[in-house]
């Protein structure tokens, strides 16, 4: 799914989307805030030869199909044909693609595999339209095409960025382009920066923003572009479960080309493309582009097709799903919202009752309207027809009003496949709307247009969540977010011995500490059961559930590890370690594992936990000092410890690995790659990294106060430690 935004100063939304940004001065600003590096070098160029427009137009006429572009098979490998350059730790590839004398251009990838931190941008020649960043969230599987939005003009530039370390993990290959051809050869609007037919529709068409009261409905209508260069209109449609299943209603003939069913996985669906003002017509401030859909049902006799987008619609996308009516009575007045000739969204109005018409030779399967304002043209097919209550009653099949001129009213008419006929369709799941839009067979006759933010997010979990504290100190009220008003919710706890819950979600702790799971059970409006859970900790952390692990007998003046078993307190929780007097915590304070340096006397290694509910008595391990040490942190038999010379020291010291065989010589294979100097509080005061991978390293101790420190050295596989005393500098 690609989020396409045309804005001048800021970028909105940051989920599985792609932003398209309008920049007035691309070369000067280089759009650094949006990740584009700028056109400081001439990109390598792949040129698609000019095609014979006359021949193509004749072919389209003979095929009796409405198209805006001719698909051309190409073999473009940006990584091999583009220009590479290096910028810091980034590798950047650019390639320019020009379809000579094309009116518009779109690209289709058959390989799109981006690594974790790679980004792809697509923009037009002057940088006024930028699509990106395209990330790994858009990666495609084999036999799927990924289509870009349609760029006005004949040239686009692809810019790819990746960290050098990830360069080999990416794949890009373009298999097809759409070569845009202007079906109105007199059209010469060079201001078109977006969409296959901006400005192409007939003069009697009305911008949808000119008619108040249709703000919600226009947010459900999409322009559909298929990989063969065809265009249609479509709209998101409601279901009786109030779930945000992204069903799309369009025309059956829109998913055919030359008598063959197209692969709708390779189609794009662009929403929110309407003029920001009634007049003059201006380009939009934002559009939302989805890639791919699957066919759920279709029926030729009422010319309907029901698709489902491959991606879920984000709740903050500000799209709507259209309400519908199954009424068998012709609408008393009608409105159509559509993209004629692939133009920016338009609206048509019929003030009189519709009559009954036909889809082809199938009698009484259409509502027929004769427009009082506006018209319908190629590209309008599949668009919704609304009744006086703003509910969908059909989708556009054909327009029999004169095509020359198309604004000659009121002769002819426009036929819409009837929604009520499509409801039962051909009597099977694949030929009717009913089992998809009313799976519980509720029998409702109407639904209302609803913003996606007010709907369940998906069947199964519906995006619900339990809201309330993670820690229950005594009692609290928990709410199930996302459940519709009036839906029953049943609450339960996993361990009634430590907590109880009322039917309203009021939870009371009955025990001083522990973990339990709070569950909320409900169902969606179609009867699908839903269970949502939340793990909750009661009271302060239960110390009896913890145990300090580590050596019980240690040696003086040596390093050791200590940790704690984690048996069930969810984070965040504060951890504090306490060690015997004279011992040093080298690192790990505040975490579940520490490294210490022992002193001359034993005692207790204690860990304390606390959270918002307070703190319980710490759990500890008694430690005694043995004789015969020291015992090193390392378990490598070839390395006993570190040697620090001189020690005490007042200037530079040498840190060396010490082996069992030769007390002051380096291990045969081990080297020191990093050294840290740590004070008594566990803070790292100095850190050294070494390119000369040696078993003995000289370090500078200047700037450190007179005190005792721990030296830690990393061998590439483990850390070793030794004590250092700094005296007069």
C-alpha positions in Angstrom: 0.0 0.0 0.0 1.4 3.4 -0.9 0.3 6.5 0.9 0.6 9.3 -1.7 0.7 12.9 -0.2 1.1 16.0 -2.2 2.1 18.7 0.4 4.5 21.6 0.5 6.0 21.4 3.9 5.3 18.4 6.0 4.7 14.6 5.8 1.8 12.8 7.6 1.4 9.2 8.6 4.1 6.6 8.9 2.8 3.1 8.6 2.9 0.7 5.7 2.7 3.6 3.2 4.5 5.6 0.6 4.5 9.4 0.6 4.4 11.5 -2.6 5.4 15.1 -1.9 5.1 18.2 -4.1 8.2 20.4 -3.9 8.3 23.7 -5.6 12.1 24.1 -5.8 13.5 20.6 -6.0 17.0 21.4 -7.2 17.7 24.1 -4.6 16.2 22.2 -1.6 17.1 18.7 -2.7 14.3 17.6 -0.5 16.7 16.5 2.2 13.9 16.1 4.8 12.2 13.5 2.6 15.4 11.4 1.9 16.0 12.5 -1.7 19.7 13.3 -2.3 19.0 15.6 -5.3 19.9 15.6 -9.0 23.5 16.7 -8.7 24.6 14.1 -11.3 23.2 13.2 -14.7 21.4 9.9 -14.3 21.9 7.1 -16.8 18.8 7.0 -19.1 16.8 4.1 -20.5 14.8 5.3 -23.5 11.6 3.6 -24.6 11.1 4.4 -28.3 8.1 6.4 -29.5 5.2 4.2 -30.5 2.8 4.7 -33.4 -0.2 6.3 -31.6 -2.5 6.0 -34.6 -2.0 2.3 -34.8 -2.6 1.8 -31.1 -5.7 3.9 -31.1 -7.2 1.9 -33.9 -6.4 -1.3 -32.0 -8.2 0.1 -29.0 -11.2 1.0 -31.1 -11.3 -2.5 -32.7 -11.1 -4.1 -29.2 -13.8 -1.7 -28.0 -12.0 -1.1 -24.7 -11.4 2.1 -22.8 -7.7 2.6 -22.1 -5.2 5.4 -21.5 -1.9 3.6 -21.9 -0.3 0.8 -23.9 1.6 -1.8 -21.8 5.2 -2.3 -23.1 7.3 -5.3 -21.9 10.8 -4.1 -20.8 13.9 -5.5 -19.2 15.2 -2.8 -16.9 17.6 -3.7 -14.1 18.4 -0.5 -12.2 21.3 -1.9 -10.3 23.0 -2.9 -13.6 22.0 -0.1 -15.8 21.8 2.8 -13.3 24.5 5.1 -12.0 26.0 4.1 -8.6 27.7 6.5 -6.2 28.8 6.3 -2.5 27.8 8.9 0.1 29.2 8.0 3.5 28.0 4.6 4.5 25.3 4.7 1.8 25.2 3.4 -1.7 22.9 5.3 -4.1 21.6 4.2 -7.5 19.8 6.4 -10.0 18.3 5.6 -13.3 16.2 7.8 -15.6 13.4 6.2 -17.7 12.0 8.1 -20.7 9.1 6.9 -22.9 9.5 9.2 -25.8 6.5 11.5 -26.4 4.3 9.6 -23.9 1.5 11.5 -22.2 2.1 9.6 -18.9 4.2 6.8 -17.6 4.0 4.2 -14.9 6.3 1.3 -14.0 5.7 -2.2 -12.9 8.3 -4.2 -11.0 8.3 -8.0 -11.1 11.2 -8.0 -8.6 11.0 -5.7 -5.6 13.0 -6.9 -2.7 14.3 -4.2 -0.3 16.5 -4.8 2.7 15.7 -3.6 6.2 17.1 0.0 5.8 16.8 0.4 2.0 14.6 3.0 0.4 13.3 3.5 -3.1 12.0 6.8 -4.5 10.4 7.6 -7.8 10.0 11.1 -9.1 9.4 13.1 -12.2 12.0 15.0 -14.1 11.6 18.4 -12.4 11.0 16.8 -8.9 7.5 18.2 -8.5 6.2 14.7 -7.6 8.1 12.3 -5.4 6.9 8.9 -4.4 8.8 7.5 -1.4 10.2 6.1 0.7 9.2 2.7 -0.7 10.5 0.2 1.9 10.7 -3.5 2.5 7.0 -3.4 3.5 6.2 -3.3 -0.2 8.3 -6.3 -1.1 6.5 -8.7 -3.5 6.3 -12.4 -4.1 7.1 -14.2 -7.3 4.6 -13.8 -10.1 3.2 -10.5 -8.6 3.7 -7.1 -10.2 4.1 -3.9 -8.1 2.8 -0.9 -9.9 3.7 2.8 -9.3 1.2 5.6 -9.5 0.9 7.2 -12.9 3.2 10.2 -13.6 2.2 12.9 -16.0 4.8 13.4 -18.7 7.3 11.1 -20.3 10.2 10.8 -17.8 10.6 9.5 -14.3 13.7 8.9 -12.2 14.3 6.0 -9.8 16.5 6.6 -6.8 17.6 3.8 -4.6 19.5 4.1 -1.3 20.9 1.4 0.9 23.5 1.0 3.6 26.6 -0.5 2.0 26.4 -3.5 4.3 22.9 -4.4 2.9 23.6 -3.7 -0.8 23.7 -7.3 -1.9 20.4 -8.1 -0.2 18.3 -6.0 -2.6 16.7 -6.8 -5.9 14.9 -4.5 -8.4 13.7 -5.3 -11.9 11.1 -3.5 -14.0 9.1 -5.8 -16.3 6.6 -3.5 -17.8 5.8 0.2 -18.3 2.5 1.9 -19.2 3.0 4.2 -22.2 0.4 6.9 -21.8 -1.5 8.0 -24.9 -3.8 10.9 -24.9 -7.2 9.8 -26.2 -8.0 13.5 -26.9 -5.2 14.4 -29.2 -6.0 18.1 -28.8 -5.2 17.9 -25.1 -2.1 19.8 -24.2 -2.3 20.6 -20.5 1.3 20.5 -19.5 0.4 21.2 -15.9 -0.8 17.7 -15.4 1.5 16.2 -12.7 -0.5 13.3 -11.6 -3.1 10.8 -12.8 -3.5 9.4 -16.3 -6.2 11.8 -17.5 -6.0 15.0 -15.5 -8.1 17.6 -17.4 -9.3 15.2 -20.1 -13.0 14.8 -19.2 -15.7 16.8 -21.0 -16.5 20.4 -20.0 -19.9 19.5 -18.5 -18.3 17.4 -15.8 -18.4 18.9 -12.3 -15.7 18.7 -9.6 -17.0 16.6 -6.7 -16.1 19.5 -4.4 -18.6 21.7 -6.1 -21.6 19.9 -4.6 -21.8 20.1 -0.8 -23.0 17.2 1.3 -20.9 14.5 -0.5 -17.7 14.9 1.5 -18.0 11.4 3.1 -18.9 9.5 0.0 -16.1 10.9 -2.1 -13.6 9.4 0.4 -14.6 6.0 -0.7 -14.3 6.3 -4.5 -11.1 5.2 -6.3 -9.6 5.3 -9.7 -8.5 1.8 -10.8 -5.6 1.3 -13.2 -4.7 -2.2 -14.4 -1.4 -3.5 -15.8 -2.8 -3.5 -19.3 -3.4 0.3 -19.3 -7.1 0.2 -18.6 -8.9 2.5 -16.3 -12.1 2.3 -14.3 -13.7 3.6 -11.2 -14.6 1.7 -8.0 -15.6 2.3 -4.4 -15.2 0.8 -0.9 -18.4 -0.8 0.3 -19.7 -1.6 3.8 -20.6 -5.0 5.3 -23.1 -5.7 8.0 -20.4 -6.8 10.4 -19.1 -3.2 10.7 -15.6 -4.5 10.0 -13.1 -2.7 7.9 -12.8 -5.5 5.4 -11.6 -3.5 2.3 -14.3 -4.7 -0.2 -14.3 -2.8 -3.5 -17.4 -2.7 -5.7 -16.7 -2.1 -9.4 -18.0 -3.4 -12.8 -17.5 -6.9 -14.0 -16.4 -5.6 -17.4 -13.6 -3.6 -15.7 -11.8 -6.8 -14.8 -11.7 -8.1 -18.3 -9.5 -7.1 -21.3 -9.9 -8.7 -24.7 -12.3 -11.2 -23.2 -9.8 -12.4 -20.6 -10.0 -12.0 -16.9 -7.2 -9.7 -15.7 -4.9 -10.3 -12.7 -6.3 -7.8 -10.2 -3.3 -8.5 -8.0 -1.5 -6.2 -10.4 -4.0 -3.4 -10.4 -3.7 -0.1 -8.4 -6.5 1.7 -6.6 -6.1 5.4 -5.9 -8.3 7.2 -3.5 -8.9 10.8 -2.5 -8.0 12.2 -5.9 -10.3 15.2 -6.1 -9.8 18.9 -6.7 -9.2 20.9 -3.5 -11.4 23.7 -4.9 -14.6 23.7 -7.0 -13.1 26.1 -9.5 -10.5 26.3 -10.9 -9.7 22.6 -11.0 -6.6 22.0 -8.9 -4.7 19.0 -8.0 -5.3 17.3 -4.7 -3.5 17.7 -1.4 -3.4 13.9 -0.8 -4.1 10.6 -2.4 -3.9 7.0 -1.1 -2.7 4.3 -3.5 -3.1 0.5 -2.9 -1.5 -2.3 -4.9 -3.5 -5.4 -5.7 -6.8 -7.0 -4.8 -8.5 -10.4 -5.1 -11.8 -11.1 -6.8 -14.4 -12.3 -4.3 -17.5 -12.4 -6.5 -18.7 -11.3 -9.9 -21.8 -11.7 -12.2 -22.1 -10.7 -15.8 -25.9 -10.2 -15.7 -25.8 -7.2 -13.4 -22.2 -6.4 -14.3 -20.8 -6.3 -10.8 -17.4 -7.3 -9.4 -16.6 -7.4 -5.7 -12.9 -7.3 -4.9 -11.0 -7.2 -1.7 -7.8 -5.1 -1.3 -4.7 -7.0 -0.4 -3.9 -4.5 2.4 -5.9 -3.4 5.4 -6.9 0.2 5.5 -5.2 2.2 8.3 -7.6 3.7 10.8 -6.3 7.2 10.2 -6.4 7.1 6.4 -9.7 9.1 6.5 -11.3 6.8 4.0 -15.0 5.7 4.2 -16.9 2.6 3.3 -20.1 3.3 1.5 -23.5 2.4 2.8 -25.9 0.6 0.4 -29.6 -0.1 -0.2 -31.2 -3.4 -1.5 -34.4 -1.6 -2.3 -36.2 -2.8 -5.5 -37.7 0.6 -6.0 -36.0 2.9 -8.5 -34.2 5.8 -6.7 -36.3 9.0 -6.8 -33.1 11.0 -7.6 -29.5 9.9 -8.2 -25.9 11.0 -7.9 -22.8 9.4 -9.5 -19.2 10.0 -8.3 -16.6 8.8 -10.8 -13.3 9.4 -12.7 -14.3 10.1 -16.3 -11.5 9.5 -18.8 -9.2 9.0 -15.8 -9.7 12.6 -14.7 -9.8 14.0 -11.2 -13.0 13.0 -9.4 -16.3 14.3 -10.8 -20.0 14.2 -9.7 -23.1 13.9 -11.8 -26.7 14.6 -10.8 -30.1 13.2 -11.9 -33.0 15.1 -10.3 -35.7 12.7 -11.7 -36.6 9.1 -10.8 -34.5 6.4 -12.4 -36.1 4.0 -14.8 -35.4 0.3 -15.3 -32.8 -0.6 -17.9 -30.8 -3.5 -19.1 -27.2 -4.8 -18.8 -26.6 -6.0 -22.3 -29.5 -8.4 -23.1 -30.3 -9.2 -19.5 -33.6 -7.6 -18.9 -34.4 -5.3 -15.9 -30.9 -5.6 -14.4 -30.0 -1.9 -14.5 -31.1 1.5 -13.1 -31.1 4.0 -16.0 -30.5 7.7 -15.4 -30.4 10.7 -17.7 -28.1 13.3 -16.2 -29.3 16.8 -15.5 -25.8 17.9 -14.5 -22.5 16.3 -15.5 -22.2 13.1 -17.6 -20.3 9.8 -17.6 -17.4 8.8 -19.9 -14.9 6.0 -20.4 -13.1 5.5 -17.1 -16.4 6.1 -15.1 -17.3 2.4 -15.4 -17.7 0.7 -12.1 -18.4 3.9 -10.2 -21.2 4.0 -7.6 -24.7 5.3 -8.1 -26.3 6.8 -5.0 -29.9 7.2 -4.0 -31.4 10.3 -2.2 -30.2 8.8 1.1 -26.5 8.6 -0.1 -26.6 4.8 -0.3 -25.2 2.8 -3.2 -27.8 1.3 -5.4 -25.6 0.2 -8.4 -22.4 0.5 -10.3 -21.9 1.9 -13.7 -22.2 -0.5 -16.7 -22.5 1.7 -19.8 -23.2 5.2 -21.0 -25.5 5.5 -24.0 -25.6 9.3 -24.1 -23.9 10.7 -27.2 -20.2 10.5 -27.2 -19.8 13.4 -29.6 -20.5 15.7 -27.8 -20.9 13.8 -24.6 -22.5 16.8 -22.9 -25.5 16.7 -25.2 -28.4 16.3 -22.7 -30.9 14.9 -22.0 -30.9 12.3 -24.8 -29.6 8.8 -24.1 -28.9 7.6 -20.6 -26.5 5.8 -18.3 -27.1 2.2 -17.0 -26.0 1.0 -13.6 -26.1 -2.7 -12.6 -28.7 -2.9 -9.8 -27.3 -3.6 -6.3 -30.5 -5.4 -5.4 -30.2 -7.8 -8.3 -26.5 -8.4 -7.5 -27.4 -9.2 -3.9 -28.6 -12.7 -4.8 -26.8 -12.6 -8.2 -26.2 -16.1 -9.7 -27.0 -17.9 -6.4 -23.5 -18.9 -5.5 -20.9 -17.3 -3.2 -18.8 -16.4 -6.3 -21.7 -14.8 -8.1 -23.5 -12.8 -5.4 -22.9 -10.0 -2.9 -24.9 -11.3 0.0 -22.5 -13.8 1.6 -19.6 -11.3 1.5 -21.5 -8.2 2.6 -23.9 -10.0 5.1 -22.1 -13.2 6.1 -24.4 -13.7 9.2 -27.5 -13.5 6.9 -28.9 -10.7 9.1 -31.3 -9.7 6.3 -30.8 -6.0 6.8 -31.9 -3.9 3.8 -29.6 -0.9 4.2 -26.3 0.2 5.8 -24.8 3.7 6.2 -21.5 5.2 5.0 -19.0 5.0 7.8 -15.4 6.3 8.3 -12.9 3.5 8.6 -11.8 4.8 12.0 -15.2 3.8 13.4 -15.1 0.2 12.2 -13.6 -3.0 13.6 -10.1 -3.4 12.2 -10.3 -7.0 11.1 -12.3 -10.1 11.7 -10.6 -12.4 14.4 -9.3 -9.8 16.8 -10.8 -6.6 15.4 -7.9 -4.6 16.7 -9.3 -4.6 20.2 -7.2 -4.0 23.3 -7.7 -3.9 27.1 -6.9 -0.6 28.6 -5.8 -0.3 32.2 -2.6 -0.4 34.3 0.0 -3.1 33.9 0.5 -3.2 37.7 -2.5 -3.6 40.0 -1.7 -2.3 43.4 -5.1 -2.8 44.9 -7.9 -2.3 42.4 -8.6 -0.7 39.0 -11.2 -0.5 36.2 -10.3 -2.1 32.9 -12.0 -1.3 29.6 -12.1 -3.2 26.3 -11.2 -0.6 23.6 -12.6 -1.1 20.1 -15.7 -3.0 21.0 -18.9 -1.4 19.5 -21.4 0.2 21.8 -23.9 -2.4 23.1 -21.8 -5.5 22.3 -21.6 -7.8 25.4 -18.2 -8.3 27.1 -17.4 -11.1 29.4 -14.5 -10.7 31.8 -12.4 -13.4 33.5 -9.1 -13.8 35.3 -6.7 -16.7 35.0 -6.2 -17.1 38.8 -9.2 -16.2 40.9 -7.0 -16.8 44.1 -5.1 -13.6 43.5 -7.6 -11.4 41.7 -11.3 -11.1 41.0 -13.2 -9.2 38.3 -16.8 -7.9 38.1 -18.9 -8.0 34.9 -18.0 -4.3 34.3 -14.3 -5.0 34.3 -13.5 -3.9 37.9 -10.5 -5.9 39.1 -9.6 -6.3 42.8 -6.3 -7.8 44.1 -6.9 -10.4 46.7 -3.2 -11.4 47.2 -0.1 -9.4 47.8 1.9 -10.3 44.7 1.9 -12.4 41.6 0.9 -12.5 37.9 -2.5 -13.2 36.3 -4.1 -12.9 32.9 -7.1 -10.7 32.4 -9.4 -11.8 29.5 -12.3 -10.0 27.8 -14.5 -12.0 25.5 -17.0 -10.7 22.9 -17.9 -11.3 19.3 -18.2 -9.2 16.2 -21.6 -8.4 14.6 -21.4 -11.5 12.5 -20.9 -13.9 15.4 -17.1 -14.4 15.2 -15.9 -14.9 18.8 -13.1 -12.7 20.0 -10.9 -13.0 23.0 -8.4 -10.3 24.1 -6.0 -10.7 27.0 -3.6 -8.6 29.1 -0.9 -9.8 31.6 -1.1 -7.9 34.9 1.2 -7.9 37.9 -0.3 -7.6 41.4 1.4 -5.5 44.0 5.1 -5.1 44.4 7.3 -7.7 42.7 7.1 -11.0 44.5 10.6 -11.6 45.8 9.9 -15.2 46.6 9.7 -15.9 42.9 13.3 -14.8 42.4 16.7 -16.4 43.1 20.1 -14.9 42.8 22.4 -17.1 40.9 26.2 -17.1 41.0 29.2 -18.5 42.9 28.7 -19.0 46.7 32.5 -19.3 47.3 34.7 -16.7 45.7 38.3 -15.5 46.0 39.4 -12.1 47.0 40.4 -9.6 44.4 38.8 -11.4 41.4 35.9 -10.9 39.0 32.6 -12.8 38.9 29.2 -12.8 37.3 25.9 -12.8 39.2 22.3 -12.9 37.9 18.7 -13.5 38.8 16.1 -15.9 37.6 13.2 -14.1 36.0 10.0 -15.7 37.0 7.2 -13.5 36.0 7.3 -9.7 36.8 6.6 -7.8 33.6 8.7 -4.7 32.9 9.1 -1.9 33.6 10.5 -2.8 37.0 13.4 -1.1 38.8 16.3 -3.3 39.8 19.0 -2.4 42.3 22.0 -4.6 43.2 23.8 -4.3 46.6 27.2 -6.0 47.1 29.4 -6.4 50.2 31.6 -3.6 51.4 34.8 -3.4 49.4 33.3 -5.0 46.3 32.9 -3.2 43.0 30.0 -3.5 40.5 31.9 -3.3 37.2 28.8 -3.2 35.0 25.1 -4.3 34.9 23.6 -2.2 37.7 19.9 -1.8 37.0 19.8 -5.0 34.9 19.3 -8.7 35.7 23.0 -9.5 35.4 26.1 -7.9 36.9 29.8 -8.2 36.8 31.6 -7.6 40.1 35.1 -7.4 41.5 35.4 -8.9 45.0 37.0 -7.4 48.0 38.7 -9.1 51.0 35.6 -10.0 53.0 32.4 -11.9 52.2 28.8 -11.0 52.6 25.5 -11.0 50.6 24.9 -10.2 46.9 21.4 -8.8 47.1 18.9 -7.7 44.4 16.0 -5.4 45.0 12.9 -5.0 42.8 10.4 -2.2 42.9 7.5 -0.9 40.8 4.7 1.6 41.1 3.3 -0.5 43.9 6.4 -0.3 46.0 9.3 -2.6 47.0 9.6 -5.9 48.8 12.5 -7.1 50.8 15.4 -8.1 48.6 16.4 -11.6 47.7 20.1 -12.4 48.2 22.9 -14.9 48.0 25.4 -15.4 50.8 29.0 -15.3 49.6 32.1 -16.4 51.4 35.7 -15.7 50.6 37.8 -18.8 49.8 41.5 -19.3 49.7 43.9 -20.2 46.9 42.4 -17.8 44.3 42.0 -15.8 42.3 39.2 -17.3 40.1 38.9 -15.5 36.8 35.8 -14.3 34.9 37.1 -16.3 31.9 36.5 -20.0 31.6 39.1 -20.4 28.8 41.7 -22.8 30.1 44.4 -21.2 28.0 43.9 -17.7 29.6 44.0 -17.2 33.4 43.7 -13.5 33.8 45.1 -10.1 32.8 48.3 -8.5 33.8 48.4 -4.8 34.3 51.9 -3.2 34.6 52.9 -1.2 36.3 50.3 -1.5 39.1 50.0 0.8 41.0 50.5 3.2 38.2 50.8 7.0 37.7 50.9 7.1 33.8 50.5 4.7 30.9 50.0 1.0 31.7 50.3 -2.1 29.6 47.5 -4.6 29.7 48.5 -8.2 28.7 46.8 -11.6 28.5 48.2 -14.1 30.9 48.2 -17.9 30.2 48.6 -20.9 32.4 51.8 -22.0 30.7 53.7 -18.7 30.8 52.6 -16.4 33.6 53.3 -13.1 31.9 53.2 -14.0 28.2 50.3 -13.6 25.9 48.0 -16.5 24.9 49.0 -18.1 21.7 45.9 -17.2 19.7 44.0 -14.6 21.8 44.3 -10.9 21.2 42.9 -7.8 22.9 40.4 -5.8 20.7 38.9 -3.5 23.3 39.7 -2.2 26.8 37.4 -0.4 29.3 38.4 1.4 32.5 35.5 1.2 35.1 35.2 3.1 38.4 33.7 1.8 41.6 30.2 2.9 40.6 30.3 0.8 37.5 30.7 3.7 35.1 33.0 3.4 32.1 35.5 6.2 32.4 37.6 5.3 29.4 37.2 3.0 26.4 39.9 1.9 23.9 39.4 0.0 20.6 42.4 -1.4 18.8 43.1 -2.0 15.1 46.5 -3.6 15.9 45.1 -6.9 17.2 47.7 -7.8 19.7 47.7 -9.7 23.0 49.3 -6.7 24.8 48.1 -3.2 24.6 49.4 0.2 26.0 46.7 2.5 27.4 46.6 6.1 28.6 45.3 6.6 32.2 45.7 10.4 32.3 42.8 12.4 33.5 41.6 9.7 36.0 41.5 10.6 39.7 43.5 8.7 42.3 41.4 5.6 43.1 40.9 2.0 42.4 39.5 0.9 39.0 38.7 -2.3 37.1 40.3 -2.9 33.8 38.2 -5.0 31.4 39.7 -6.4 28.1 37.8 -8.1 25.3 39.4 -11.1 23.5 36.8 -11.3 20.8 34.8 -13.9 22.6 34.9 -12.9 26.3 35.7 -10.2 28.7 38.6 -10.5 31.2 39.1 -8.3 34.3 41.9 -7.0 36.6 42.2 -4.3 39.2 44.2 -1.1 38.8 45.3 1.3 41.5 46.2 4.8 40.3 48.6 6.8 42.4 50.2 10.2 41.9 50.3 11.3 38.3 
